[in-house]
Amino acid sequence: MNTNTRVLRGRTQGNTYHRLIVDDGIFTHGYRIMEFHVWAPDAAGGTDPEGYLAIKELPSTAVGFDAMAADDGRQVAWASQITVAGSRTNTFSIIDPTVVVTQDLFFRNISGHVANYLVVIEPVTLTEPQGILTLIQERQQDDI
């Protein structure tokens, strides 16, 4: 594990966003998402969490706000846990390996239940042109 690796972790209520601050104001400093996990606070059935990481906060009226949508460029990682017979046996985590985050991440808990989350990120140093392109990608080429 890289000595500069950061771990972002916490707990959210159901159907909420949580902002994960990684922006240090220097656009040539970025982070690559190495791991992303979500899990329920207990193994009781019916409280299975699922969520995604986004590079931009999605308004509640946005398409894909309550769905894992691989065709939405703002979503960059997805994770879920399914409890079967009181055992956390079915989990998945998918991370887009090409994404470098220079601004903040947003964890969206799309389940109606409390969810724990853990995100492992590693620093990446970008050239100025790479940093500018990354900022443009994070803004989805929107106007400022």
NORNORMO-V886527 format. One record per run of one state. SS is the DSSP state (hx for helix, st for strand, lp for the rest). FROM is the first residue (numbers start at 1). LEN is the number of residues. Records with the same first field share a line. If there is no record, write none. Layout:
SS = FROM-LEN / FROM-LEN
//
This chain:
lp = 1-5 / 13-3 / 21-8 / 40-10 / 55-20 / 85-2 / 96-4 / 102-3 / 110-5 / 126-2 / 139-6
st = 6-7 / 16-5 / 29-11 / 50-5 / 75-10 / 87-9 / 100-2 / 105-5 / 115-11
hx = 128-11
//
